[in-house]
Amino acid sequence: MKRSGTLDADDERLLLKQAKAGDEAAENVLWEAFDSFARRRAKYYAARMHVDPDHAAGQVPEAILSSVARYDLRRRTRVSTHLKNDVL
């Protein structure tokens, strides 16, 4: 399992299960994996929507937490699919 950067689908699902069970280490790995993706999406949307980039970047932590918390493990989609909709 990779500890930073991108995760494959199986690693992502395993980490999500662990995080939902209260494993802080799994939450940290997910945070590392999704932080740069979410920041890039926030920057992209800020430019397209003429929103302050600092405001958009400030929404990233809540978007990551929300996406992980709401993720339904029964679905076969990736968290990044939901995360890009939660940014801004």
Contacts in CASP RR format, 6 or more apart in sequence:
PFRMAT RR
TARGET T0000
AUTHOR 0000-0000-0000
METHOD contacts of the structure
MODEL  1
MKRSGTLDADDERLLLKQAKAGDEAAENVLWEAFDSFARRRAKYYAARMH
VDPDHAAGQVPEAILSSVARYDLRRRTRVSTHLKNDVL
1 7 0 8 1.000
1 11 0 8 1.000
1 14 0 8 1.000
1 15 0 8 1.000
2 8 0 8 1.000
2 11 0 8 1.000
2 33 0 8 1.000
3 29 0 8 1.000
3 32 0 8 1.000
4 29 0 8 1.000
4 32 0 8 1.000
4 33 0 8 1.000
5 32 0 8 1.000
5 33 0 8 1.000
5 36 0 8 1.000
6 33 0 8 1.000
7 15 0 8 1.000
7 29 0 8 1.000
7 30 0 8 1.000
7 33 0 8 1.000
9 78 0 8 1.000
12 30 0 8 1.000
12 33 0 8 1.000
12 78 0 8 1.000
12 79 0 8 1.000
13 73 0 8 1.000
15 26 0 8 1.000
15 29 0 8 1.000
15 30 0 8 1.000
16 26 0 8 1.000
16 30 0 8 1.000
16 68 0 8 1.000
16 71 0 8 1.000
16 73 0 8 1.000
16 79 0 8 1.000
17 73 0 8 1.000
18 25 0 8 1.000
18 26 0 8 1.000
19 26 0 8 1.000
19 27 0 8 1.000
19 30 0 8 1.000
19 68 0 8 1.000
20 73 0 8 1.000
27 68 0 8 1.000
30 64 0 8 1.000
30 68 0 8 1.000
30 79 0 8 1.000
31 64 0 8 1.000
34 64 0 8 1.000
34 67 0 8 1.000
34 68 0 8 1.000
34 79 0 8 1.000
34 80 0 8 1.000
34 83 0 8 1.000
35 60 0 8 1.000
35 64 0 8 1.000
37 80 0 8 1.000
37 83 0 8 1.000
38 60 0 8 1.000
38 63 0 8 1.000
38 64 0 8 1.000
38 83 0 8 1.000
38 87 0 8 1.000
39 57 0 8 1.000
39 60 0 8 1.000
41 83 0 8 1.000
41 84 0 8 1.000
41 87 0 8 1.000
42 53 0 8 1.000
42 56 0 8 1.000
42 57 0 8 1.000
42 58 0 8 1.000
42 59 0 8 1.000
42 60 0 8 1.000
42 63 0 8 1.000
42 87 0 8 1.000
42 88 0 8 1.000
43 53 0 8 1.000
43 56 0 8 1.000
43 57 0 8 1.000
45 51 0 8 1.000
45 56 0 8 1.000
45 87 0 8 1.000
45 88 0 8 1.000
46 52 0 8 1.000
46 53 0 8 1.000
46 55 0 8 1.000
46 56 0 8 1.000
46 57 0 8 1.000
46 88 0 8 1.000
47 53 0 8 1.000
49 88 0 8 1.000
51 88 0 8 1.000
56 87 0 8 1.000
56 88 0 8 1.000
59 87 0 8 1.000
59 88 0 8 1.000
60 87 0 8 1.000
62 86 0 8 1.000
63 83 0 8 1.000
63 86 0 8 1.000
63 87 0 8 1.000
64 83 0 8 1.000
64 86 0 8 1.000
66 86 0 8 1.000
67 79 0 8 1.000
67 82 0 8 1.000
67 83 0 8 1.000
67 86 0 8 1.000
68 79 0 8 1.000
70 82 0 8 1.000
71 79 0 8 1.000
71 82 0 8 1.000
END
